[in-house]
C-alpha cells in the first residue's frame, strides 16, 4: 500500500516534469493520480486508526477495569461457592 503511494508520487513528479518541459498538457490526467494518492492515504489512515483502537482497547484503562471487575466477580463467586451460599449467577 505504501509502495503504491510512493510510486504514485513519483509518477506525479515525472508527469509534472514532462508537462513543464513540453509546455503543454500531458495526455494523462493529473487528477486521477491525486485521486489514487488520496484513496491510498485514506486507507492508510483507517488502518492506523484501527491499530490505535486495538491498542487502546487492549492496553487502556477501560479494559483493565473490565478485567479487574471480572476477576473480582470470579473471587466473589468462588467465595460464595466455598461457603455454601448457593448459585450466585
Secondary structure as the mmCIF struct_conf table of DSSP 4:
data_model
#
loop_
_struct_conf.conf_type_id
_struct_conf.id
_struct_conf.beg_label_comp_id
_struct_conf.beg_label_asym_id
_struct_conf.beg_label_seq_id
_struct_conf.end_label_comp_id
_struct_conf.end_label_asym_id
_struct_conf.end_label_seq_id
HELX_RH_AL_P HELX_RH_AL_P1 UNK A 2 UNK A 22
TURN_TY1_P TURN_TY1_P1 UNK A 23 UNK A 23
BEND BEND1 UNK A 24 UNK A 24
BEND BEND2 UNK A 27 UNK A 28
HELX_RH_AL_P HELX_RH_AL_P2 UNK A 30 UNK A 59
BEND BEND3 UNK A 60 UNK A 60
HELX_RH_AL_P HELX_RH_AL_P3 UNK A 61 UNK A 82
TURN_TY1_P TURN_TY1_P2 UNK A 83 UNK A 84
#
